Every structure is written in C-alpha cells, then in structure tokens.
Amino acid sequence: MPTPMPSEDDIRQKCEAFLQSLGVPAFLVFGWEKEEGEYGMVSSYHEMPANAVVKGMTWALTDIVNKTM
C-alpha cells in the first residue's frame, strides 16, 4: 500500500521544525509534486525579518526565471 501524501500543513510544520533545528535565522521555500501535474508549495521562516525574506524570495524567483527562460 502506498504511503499517503502528507498535507500542506504537515509539510509546513516539518519545514518549520527543520529551520528551528538549524539554530540560525533562515527561510525556505519548498515545492513538491502532489500528483502528476499538481504541485504544492510552502514557505517558512525562522527569526528572519520580513524584508530579508522578501529580498531572498525575490532573488530566488529571479534566478529561476533567468535559468529557465
């Protein structure tokens, strides 16, 4: 029997626990394929100022766009 897909809340909680375990201010954006052609995405940050998260996400998005287009 296949393992059931975790919910977005479960994945977000695991991401938050991971960031806390690092012991440093950090953020991440995590994406995964739920089913064929359907994707989930969560973001999480730990002890990061909102402006730093926005700057980092903007950089990441720009990097992805520049590499794929």
HTML snippet that shows the backbone in 3Dmol.js (N, CA, C, O; Angstrom):
<script src="https://3Dmol.org/build/3Dmol-min.js"></script>
<div id="view" style="width:600px;height:400px;position:relative"></div>
<script>
const pdb = `
ATOM      1  N   MET A   1       0.845  -1.169   0.000  1.00  0.00           N
ATOM      2  CA  MET A   1       0.000   0.000   0.000  1.00  0.00           C
ATOM      3  C   MET A   1       0.897   1.240   0.000  1.00  0.00           C
ATOM      4  O   MET A   1       1.807   1.336   0.823  1.00  0.00           O
ATOM      5  N   PRO A   2       0.653   2.201  -0.918  1.00  0.00           N
ATOM      6  CA  PRO A   2       1.497   3.391  -0.971  1.00  0.00           C
ATOM      7  C   PRO A   2       1.310   4.280   0.257  1.00  0.00           C
ATOM      8  O   PRO A   2       0.243   4.314   0.870  1.00  0.00           O
ATOM      9  N   THR A   3       2.372   4.991   0.594  1.00  0.00           N
ATOM     10  CA  THR A   3       2.322   5.916   1.719  1.00  0.00           C
ATOM     11  C   THR A   3       1.434   7.099   1.346  1.00  0.00           C
ATOM     12  O   THR A   3       1.587   7.657   0.260  1.00  0.00           O
ATOM     13  N   PRO A   4       0.505   7.498   2.225  1.00  0.00           N
ATOM     14  CA  PRO A   4      -0.347   8.634   1.894  1.00  0.00           C
ATOM     15  C   PRO A   4       0.456   9.931   1.826  1.00  0.00           C
ATOM     16  O   PRO A   4       1.437  10.113   2.547  1.00  0.00           O
ATOM     17  N   MET A   5       0.020  10.819   0.950  1.00  0.00           N
ATOM     18  CA  MET A   5       0.677  12.110   0.779  1.00  0.00           C
ATOM     19  C   MET A   5       0.422  12.967   2.023  1.00  0.00           C
ATOM     20  O   MET A   5      -0.725  13.107   2.446  1.00  0.00           O
ATOM     21  N   PRO A   6       1.488  13.548   2.620  1.00  0.00           N
ATOM     22  CA  PRO A   6       1.264  14.428   3.770  1.00  0.00           C
ATOM     23  C   PRO A   6       0.540  15.695   3.327  1.00  0.00           C
ATOM     24  O   PRO A   6       0.643  16.108   2.172  1.00  0.00           O
ATOM     25  N   SER A   7      -0.188  16.304   4.251  1.00  0.00           N
ATOM     26  CA  SER A   7      -0.906  17.540   3.942  1.00  0.00           C
ATOM     27  C   SER A   7       0.085  18.709   3.874  1.00  0.00           C
ATOM     28  O   SER A   7       1.219  18.599   4.339  1.00  0.00           O
ATOM     29  N   GLU A   8      -0.358  19.823   3.290  1.00  0.00           N
ATOM     30  CA  GLU A   8       0.491  21.014   3.249  1.00  0.00           C
ATOM     31  C   GLU A   8       0.833  21.479   4.666  1.00  0.00           C
ATOM     32  O   GLU A   8       1.949  21.935   4.914  1.00  0.00           O
ATOM     33  N   ASP A   9      -0.115  21.366   5.593  1.00  0.00           N
ATOM     34  CA  ASP A   9       0.167  21.748   6.982  1.00  0.00           C
ATOM     35  C   ASP A   9       1.257  20.869   7.589  1.00  0.00           C
ATOM     36  O   ASP A   9       2.127  21.367   8.304  1.00  0.00           O
ATOM     37  N   ASP A  10       1.215  19.555   7.308  1.00  0.00           N
ATOM     38  CA  ASP A  10       2.250  18.650   7.815  1.00  0.00           C
ATOM     39  C   ASP A  10       3.617  19.029   7.263  1.00  0.00           C
ATOM     40  O   ASP A  10       4.604  19.059   7.998  1.00  0.00           O
ATOM     41  N   ILE A  11       3.671  19.316   5.975  1.00  0.00           N
ATOM     42  CA  ILE A  11       4.944  19.673   5.350  1.00  0.00           C
ATOM     43  C   ILE A  11       5.445  20.998   5.899  1.00  0.00           C
ATOM     44  O   ILE A  11       6.636  21.135   6.179  1.00  0.00           O
ATOM     45  N   ARG A  12       4.558  21.978   6.059  1.00  0.00           N
ATOM     46  CA  ARG A  12       4.955  23.276   6.618  1.00  0.00           C
ATOM     47  C   ARG A  12       5.528  23.088   8.032  1.00  0.00           C
ATOM     48  O   ARG A  12       6.551  23.684   8.370  1.00  0.00           O
ATOM     49  N   GLN A  13       4.877  22.271   8.846  1.00  0.00           N
ATOM     50  CA  GLN A  13       5.356  22.028  10.212  1.00  0.00           C
ATOM     51  C   GLN A  13       6.739  21.380  10.197  1.00  0.00           C
ATOM     52  O   GLN A  13       7.587  21.719  11.023  1.00  0.00           O
ATOM     53  N   LYS A  14       6.975  20.457   9.275  1.00  0.00           N
ATOM     54  CA  LYS A  14       8.290  19.817   9.175  1.00  0.00           C
ATOM     55  C   LYS A  14       9.353  20.818   8.723  1.00  0.00           C
ATOM     56  O   LYS A  14      10.486  20.795   9.202  1.00  0.00           O
ATOM     57  N   CYS A  15       8.972  21.697   7.794  1.00  0.00           N
ATOM     58  CA  CYS A  15       9.911  22.735   7.350  1.00  0.00           C
ATOM     59  C   CYS A  15      10.251  23.666   8.508  1.00  0.00           C
ATOM     60  O   CYS A  15      11.415  24.017   8.701  1.00  0.00           O
ATOM     61  N   GLU A  16       9.243  24.068   9.281  1.00  0.00           N
ATOM     62  CA  GLU A  16       9.483  24.941  10.422  1.00  0.00           C
ATOM     63  C   GLU A  16      10.359  24.261  11.468  1.00  0.00           C
ATOM     64  O   GLU A  16      11.251  24.892  12.034  1.00  0.00           O
ATOM     65  N   ALA A  17      10.114  22.985  11.727  1.00  0.00           N
ATOM     66  CA  ALA A  17      10.938  22.250  12.690  1.00  0.00           C
ATOM     67  C   ALA A  17      12.387  22.159  12.196  1.00  0.00           C
ATOM     68  O   ALA A  17      13.327  22.297  12.978  1.00  0.00           O
ATOM     69  N   PHE A  18      12.552  21.925  10.896  1.00  0.00           N
ATOM     70  CA  PHE A  18      13.902  21.867  10.324  1.00  0.00           C
ATOM     71  C   PHE A  18      14.627  23.194  10.509  1.00  0.00           C
ATOM     72  O   PHE A  18      15.780  23.221  10.938  1.00  0.00           O
ATOM     73  N   LEU A  19      13.953  24.295  10.186  1.00  0.00           N
ATOM     74  CA  LEU A  19      14.590  25.607  10.337  1.00  0.00           C
ATOM     75  C   LEU A  19      14.960  25.877  11.792  1.00  0.00           C
ATOM     76  O   LEU A  19      16.045  26.388  12.070  1.00  0.00           O
ATOM     77  N   GLN A  20      14.080  25.542  12.711  1.00  0.00           N
ATOM     78  CA  GLN A  20      14.379  25.740  14.132  1.00  0.00           C
ATOM     79  C   GLN A  20      15.571  24.897  14.565  1.00  0.00           C
ATOM     80  O   GLN A  20      16.378  25.333  15.386  1.00  0.00           O
ATOM     81  N   SER A  21      15.684  23.681  14.010  1.00  0.00           N
ATOM     82  CA  SER A  21      16.783  22.791  14.402  1.00  0.00           C
ATOM     83  C   SER A  21      18.141  23.312  13.942  1.00  0.00           C
ATOM     84  O   SER A  21      19.167  22.940  14.512  1.00  0.00           O
ATOM     85  N   LEU A  22      18.163  24.169  12.916  1.00  0.00           N
ATOM     86  CA  LEU A  22      19.428  24.724  12.439  1.00  0.00           C
ATOM     87  C   LEU A  22      20.022  25.714  13.430  1.00  0.00           C
ATOM     88  O   LEU A  22      21.239  25.880  13.503  1.00  0.00           O
ATOM     89  N   GLY A  23      19.154  26.370  14.190  1.00  0.00           N
ATOM     90  CA  GLY A  23      19.629  27.302  15.201  1.00  0.00           C
ATOM     91  C   GLY A  23      20.152  28.615  14.646  1.00  0.00           C
ATOM     92  O   GLY A  23      20.870  29.336  15.339  1.00  0.00           O
ATOM     93  N   VAL A  24      19.803  28.934  13.414  1.00  0.00           N
ATOM     94  CA  VAL A  24      20.195  30.204  12.808  1.00  0.00           C
ATOM     95  C   VAL A  24      18.974  30.816  12.133  1.00  0.00           C
ATOM     96  O   VAL A  24      18.065  30.087  11.738  1.00  0.00           O
ATOM     97  N   PRO A  25      18.933  32.133  11.994  1.00  0.00           N
ATOM     98  CA  PRO A  25      17.845  32.737  11.240  1.00  0.00           C
ATOM     99  C   PRO A  25      17.886  32.207   9.800  1.00  0.00           C
ATOM    100  O   PRO A  25      18.938  32.193   9.161  1.00  0.00           O
ATOM    101  N   ALA A  26      16.734  31.777   9.309  1.00  0.00           N
ATOM    102  CA  ALA A  26      16.711  31.170   7.975  1.00  0.00           C
ATOM    103  C   ALA A  26      15.295  31.174   7.413  1.00  0.00           C
ATOM    104  O   ALA A  26      14.320  31.346   8.145  1.00  0.00           O
ATOM    105  N   PHE A  27      15.200  30.978   6.085  1.00  0.00           N
ATOM    106  CA  PHE A  27      13.908  30.790   5.454  1.00  0.00           C
ATOM    107  C   PHE A  27      14.074  29.789   4.329  1.00  0.00           C
ATOM    108  O   PHE A  27      15.182  29.545   3.852  1.00  0.00           O
ATOM    109  N   LEU A  28      12.960  29.216   3.912  1.00  0.00           N
ATOM    110  CA  LEU A  28      12.986  28.322   2.767  1.00  0.00           C
ATOM    111  C   LEU A  28      11.643  28.337   2.070  1.00  0.00           C
ATOM    112  O   LEU A  28      10.608  28.666   2.650  1.00  0.00           O
ATOM    113  N   VAL A  29      11.702  27.970   0.808  1.00  0.00           N
ATOM    114  CA  VAL A  29      10.508  27.735   0.000  1.00  0.00           C
ATOM    115  C   VAL A  29      10.649  26.293  -0.470  1.00  0.00           C
ATOM    116  O   VAL A  29      11.681  25.911  -1.023  1.00  0.00           O
ATOM    117  N   PHE A  30       9.617  25.500  -0.249  1.00  0.00           N
ATOM    118  CA  PHE A  30       9.680  24.078  -0.570  1.00  0.00           C
ATOM    119  C   PHE A  30       8.516  23.729  -1.488  1.00  0.00           C
ATOM    120  O   PHE A  30       7.362  24.020  -1.174  1.00  0.00           O
ATOM    121  N   GLY A  31       8.817  23.114  -2.605  1.00  0.00           N
ATOM    122  CA  GLY A  31       7.783  22.693  -3.540  1.00  0.00           C
ATOM    123  C   GLY A  31       7.913  21.208  -3.828  1.00  0.00           C
ATOM    124  O   GLY A  31       9.012  20.655  -3.784  1.00  0.00           O
ATOM    125  N   TRP A  32       6.791  20.560  -4.124  1.00  0.00           N
ATOM    126  CA  TRP A  32       6.793  19.137  -4.415  1.00  0.00           C
ATOM    127  C   TRP A  32       5.632  18.811  -5.353  1.00  0.00           C
ATOM    128  O   TRP A  32       4.667  19.567  -5.464  1.00  0.00           O
ATOM    129  N   GLU A  33       5.754  17.673  -6.019  1.00  0.00           N
ATOM    130  CA  GLU A  33       4.679  17.222  -6.890  1.00  0.00           C
ATOM    131  C   GLU A  33       3.725  16.365  -6.083  1.00  0.00           C
ATOM    132  O   GLU A  33       4.114  15.336  -5.531  1.00  0.00           O
ATOM    133  N   LYS A  34       2.468  16.797  -6.017  1.00  0.00           N
ATOM    134  CA  LYS A  34       1.445  16.051  -5.286  1.00  0.00           C
ATOM    135  C   LYS A  34       0.978  14.860  -6.121  1.00  0.00           C
ATOM    136  O   LYS A  34       1.035  13.708  -5.692  1.00  0.00           O
ATOM    137  N   GLU A  35       0.530  15.174  -7.288  1.00  0.00           N
ATOM    138  CA  GLU A  35       0.115  14.180  -8.278  1.00  0.00           C
ATOM    139  C   GLU A  35       0.651  14.673  -9.608  1.00  0.00           C
ATOM    140  O   GLU A  35       1.175  15.784  -9.695  1.00  0.00           O
ATOM    141  N   GLU A  36       0.527  13.878 -10.617  1.00  0.00           N
ATOM    142  CA  GLU A  36       1.041  14.291 -11.915  1.00  0.00           C
ATOM    143  C   GLU A  36       0.405  15.617 -12.331  1.00  0.00           C
ATOM    144  O   GLU A  36      -0.815  15.720 -12.463  1.00  0.00           O
ATOM    145  N   GLY A  37       1.238  16.614 -12.532  1.00  0.00           N
ATOM    146  CA  GLY A  37       0.771  17.919 -12.954  1.00  0.00           C
ATOM    147  C   GLY A  37       0.178  18.787 -11.859  1.00  0.00           C
ATOM    148  O   GLY A  37      -0.298  19.886 -12.143  1.00  0.00           O
ATOM    149  N   GLU A  38       0.192  18.325 -10.619  1.00  0.00           N
ATOM    150  CA  GLU A  38      -0.330  19.110  -9.495  1.00  0.00           C
ATOM    151  C   GLU A  38       0.787  19.286  -8.474  1.00  0.00           C
ATOM    152  O   GLU A  38       1.426  18.316  -8.064  1.00  0.00           O
ATOM    153  N   TYR A  39       1.014  20.522  -8.071  1.00  0.00           N
ATOM    154  CA  TYR A  39       2.146  20.826  -7.209  1.00  0.00           C
ATOM    155  C   TYR A  39       1.709  21.551  -5.952  1.00  0.00           C
ATOM    156  O   TYR A  39       0.720  22.284  -5.949  1.00  0.00           O
ATOM    157  N   GLY A  40       2.451  21.337  -4.898  1.00  0.00           N
ATOM    158  CA  GLY A  40       2.239  22.041  -3.650  1.00  0.00           C
ATOM    159  C   GLY A  40       3.463  22.886  -3.355  1.00  0.00           C
ATOM    160  O   GLY A  40       4.561  22.589  -3.825  1.00  0.00           O
ATOM    161  N   MET A  41       3.270  23.934  -2.580  1.00  0.00           N
ATOM    162  CA  MET A  41       4.378  24.792  -2.218  1.00  0.00           C
ATOM    163  C   MET A  41       4.095  25.416  -0.857  1.00  0.00           C
ATOM    164  O   MET A  41       2.979  25.858  -0.583  1.00  0.00           O
ATOM    165  N   VAL A  42       5.105  25.446  -0.023  1.00  0.00           N
ATOM    166  CA  VAL A  42       5.017  26.122   1.264  1.00  0.00           C
ATOM    167  C   VAL A  42       6.266  26.971   1.443  1.00  0.00           C
ATOM    168  O   VAL A  42       7.315  26.692   0.862  1.00  0.00           O
ATOM    169  N   SER A  43       6.135  27.998   2.247  1.00  0.00           N
ATOM    170  CA  SER A  43       7.302  28.776   2.632  1.00  0.00           C
ATOM    171  C   SER A  43       7.287  28.890   4.152  1.00  0.00           C
ATOM    172  O   SER A  43       6.232  28.845   4.785  1.00  0.00           O
ATOM    173  N   SER A  44       8.450  29.036   4.706  1.00  0.00           N
ATOM    174  CA  SER A  44       8.573  29.132   6.150  1.00  0.00           C
ATOM    175  C   SER A  44       9.807  29.955   6.481  1.00  0.00           C
ATOM    176  O   SER A  44      10.805  29.917   5.761  1.00  0.00           O
ATOM    177  N   TYR A  45       9.731  30.692   7.567  1.00  0.00           N
ATOM    178  CA  TYR A  45      10.916  31.406   8.005  1.00  0.00           C
ATOM    179  C   TYR A  45      11.003  31.375   9.525  1.00  0.00           C
ATOM    180  O   TYR A  45       9.997  31.298  10.231  1.00  0.00           O
ATOM    181  N   HIS A  46      12.236  31.437   9.997  1.00  0.00           N
ATOM    182  CA  HIS A  46      12.513  31.350  11.430  1.00  0.00           C
ATOM    183  C   HIS A  46      13.463  32.480  11.808  1.00  0.00           C
ATOM    184  O   HIS A  46      14.611  32.519  11.365  1.00  0.00           O
ATOM    185  N   GLU A  47      12.965  33.399  12.636  1.00  0.00           N
ATOM    186  CA  GLU A  47      13.767  34.509  13.145  1.00  0.00           C
ATOM    187  C   GLU A  47      14.404  35.347  12.035  1.00  0.00           C
ATOM    188  O   GLU A  47      15.517  35.849  12.192  1.00  0.00           O
ATOM    189  N   MET A  48      13.699  35.495  10.917  1.00  0.00           N
ATOM    190  CA  MET A  48      14.182  36.328   9.813  1.00  0.00           C
ATOM    191  C   MET A  48      13.270  37.536   9.700  1.00  0.00           C
ATOM    192  O   MET A  48      12.050  37.389   9.776  1.00  0.00           O
ATOM    193  N   PRO A  49      13.828  38.720   9.522  1.00  0.00           N
ATOM    194  CA  PRO A  49      12.979  39.880   9.285  1.00  0.00           C
ATOM    195  C   PRO A  49      12.263  39.723   7.940  1.00  0.00           C
ATOM    196  O   PRO A  49      12.824  39.189   6.983  1.00  0.00           O
ATOM    197  N   ALA A  50      11.028  40.192   7.885  1.00  0.00           N
ATOM    198  CA  ALA A  50      10.222  40.033   6.670  1.00  0.00           C
ATOM    199  C   ALA A  50      10.915  40.621   5.447  1.00  0.00           C
ATOM    200  O   ALA A  50      10.842  40.043   4.362  1.00  0.00           O
ATOM    201  N   ASN A  51      11.589  41.765   5.603  1.00  0.00           N
ATOM    202  CA  ASN A  51      12.244  42.360   4.428  1.00  0.00           C
ATOM    203  C   ASN A  51      13.371  41.475   3.897  1.00  0.00           C
ATOM    204  O   ASN A  51      13.613  41.452   2.691  1.00  0.00           O
ATOM    205  N   ALA A  52      14.062  40.749   4.771  1.00  0.00           N
ATOM    206  CA  ALA A  52      15.118  39.837   4.325  1.00  0.00           C
ATOM    207  C   ALA A  52      14.522  38.640   3.596  1.00  0.00           C
ATOM    208  O   ALA A  52      15.090  38.166   2.612  1.00  0.00           O
ATOM    209  N   VAL A  53      13.374  38.145   4.074  1.00  0.00           N
ATOM    210  CA  VAL A  53      12.697  37.028   3.403  1.00  0.00           C
ATOM    211  C   VAL A  53      12.243  37.455   2.011  1.00  0.00           C
ATOM    212  O   VAL A  53      12.444  36.725   1.041  1.00  0.00           O
ATOM    213  N   VAL A  54      11.636  38.627   1.911  1.00  0.00           N
ATOM    214  CA  VAL A  54      11.179  39.122   0.612  1.00  0.00           C
ATOM    215  C   VAL A  54      12.365  39.287  -0.338  1.00  0.00           C
ATOM    216  O   VAL A  54      12.277  38.908  -1.506  1.00  0.00           O
ATOM    217  N   LYS A  55      13.459  39.842   0.144  1.00  0.00           N
ATOM    218  CA  LYS A  55      14.653  40.007  -0.697  1.00  0.00           C
ATOM    219  C   LYS A  55      15.162  38.647  -1.178  1.00  0.00           C
ATOM    220  O   LYS A  55      15.498  38.488  -2.351  1.00  0.00           O
ATOM    221  N   GLY A  56      15.218  37.683  -0.286  1.00  0.00           N
ATOM    222  CA  GLY A  56      15.693  36.348  -0.662  1.00  0.00           C
ATOM    223  C   GLY A  56      14.765  35.655  -1.640  1.00  0.00           C
ATOM    224  O   GLY A  56      15.228  35.017  -2.585  1.00  0.00           O
ATOM    225  N   MET A  57      13.449  35.771  -1.426  1.00  0.00           N
ATOM    226  CA  MET A  57      12.498  35.152  -2.345  1.00  0.00           C
ATOM    227  C   MET A  57      12.551  35.824  -3.712  1.00  0.00           C
ATOM    228  O   MET A  57      12.430  35.157  -4.740  1.00  0.00           O
ATOM    229  N   THR A  58      12.731  37.137  -3.724  1.00  0.00           N
ATOM    230  CA  THR A  58      12.861  37.855  -4.996  1.00  0.00           C
ATOM    231  C   THR A  58      14.093  37.390  -5.747  1.00  0.00           C
ATOM    232  O   THR A  58      14.038  37.171  -6.957  1.00  0.00           O
ATOM    233  N   TRP A  59      15.208  37.238  -5.038  1.00  0.00           N
ATOM    234  CA  TRP A  59      16.424  36.744  -5.668  1.00  0.00           C
ATOM    235  C   TRP A  59      16.204  35.343  -6.236  1.00  0.00           C
ATOM    236  O   TRP A  59      16.594  35.058  -7.368  1.00  0.00           O
ATOM    237  N   ALA A  60      15.577  34.471  -5.442  1.00  0.00           N
ATOM    238  CA  ALA A  60      15.360  33.089  -5.889  1.00  0.00           C
ATOM    239  C   ALA A  60      14.464  33.056  -7.123  1.00  0.00           C
ATOM    240  O   ALA A  60      14.756  32.330  -8.073  1.00  0.00           O
ATOM    241  N   LEU A  61      13.388  33.823  -7.125  1.00  0.00           N
ATOM    242  CA  LEU A  61      12.492  33.853  -8.271  1.00  0.00           C
ATOM    243  C   LEU A  61      13.210  34.373  -9.510  1.00  0.00           C
ATOM    244  O   LEU A  61      13.064  33.812 -10.596  1.00  0.00           O
ATOM    245  N   THR A  62      13.980  35.434  -9.353  1.00  0.00           N
ATOM    246  CA  THR A  62      14.745  35.975 -10.479  1.00  0.00           C
ATOM    247  C   THR A  62      15.726  34.945 -11.014  1.00  0.00           C
ATOM    248  O   THR A  62      15.875  34.802 -12.227  1.00  0.00           O
ATOM    249  N   ASP A  63      16.393  34.232 -10.127  1.00  0.00           N
ATOM    250  CA  ASP A  63      17.346  33.213 -10.526  1.00  0.00           C
ATOM    251  C   ASP A  63      16.654  32.089 -11.316  1.00  0.00           C
ATOM    252  O   ASP A  63      17.158  31.646 -12.349  1.00  0.00           O
ATOM    253  N   ILE A  64      15.508  31.642 -10.822  1.00  0.00           N
ATOM    254  CA  ILE A  64      14.763  30.583 -11.512  1.00  0.00           C
ATOM    255  C   ILE A  64      14.321  31.040 -12.893  1.00  0.00           C
ATOM    256  O   ILE A  64      14.492  30.312 -13.870  1.00  0.00           O
ATOM    257  N   VAL A  65      13.754  32.237 -12.985  1.00  0.00           N
ATOM    258  CA  VAL A  65      13.292  32.763 -14.272  1.00  0.00           C
ATOM    259  C   VAL A  65      14.462  32.888 -15.245  1.00  0.00           C
ATOM    260  O   VAL A  65      14.342  32.497 -16.406  1.00  0.00           O
ATOM    261  N   ASN A  66      15.579  33.420 -14.791  1.00  0.00           N
ATOM    262  CA  ASN A  66      16.739  33.596 -15.673  1.00  0.00           C
ATOM    263  C   ASN A  66      17.311  32.271 -16.162  1.00  0.00           C
ATOM    264  O   ASN A  66      17.848  32.206 -17.269  1.00  0.00           O
ATOM    265  N   LYS A  67      17.208  31.226 -15.367  1.00  0.00           N
ATOM    266  CA  LYS A  67      17.753  29.928 -15.755  1.00  0.00           C
ATOM    267  C   LYS A  67      16.820  29.142 -16.668  1.00  0.00           C
ATOM    268  O   LYS A  67      17.265  28.270 -17.415  1.00  0.00           O
ATOM    269  N   THR A  68      15.525  29.451 -16.609  1.00  0.00           N
ATOM    270  CA  THR A  68      14.568  28.634 -17.375  1.00  0.00           C
ATOM    271  C   THR A  68      14.031  29.330 -18.610  1.00  0.00           C
ATOM    272  O   THR A  68      13.374  28.691 -19.432  1.00  0.00           O
ATOM    273  N   MET A  69      14.288  30.608 -18.765  1.00  0.00           N
ATOM    274  CA  MET A  69      13.713  31.317 -19.924  1.00  0.00           C
ATOM    275  C   MET A  69      14.781  31.770 -20.860  1.00  0.00           C
ATOM    276  O   MET A  69      14.484  32.382 -21.886  1.00  0.00           O
TER     277      MET A  69
END
`;
const viewer = $3Dmol.createViewer("view");
viewer.addModel(pdb, "pdb");
viewer.setStyle({}, {cartoon: {color: "spectrum"}});
viewer.zoomTo();
viewer.render();
</script>
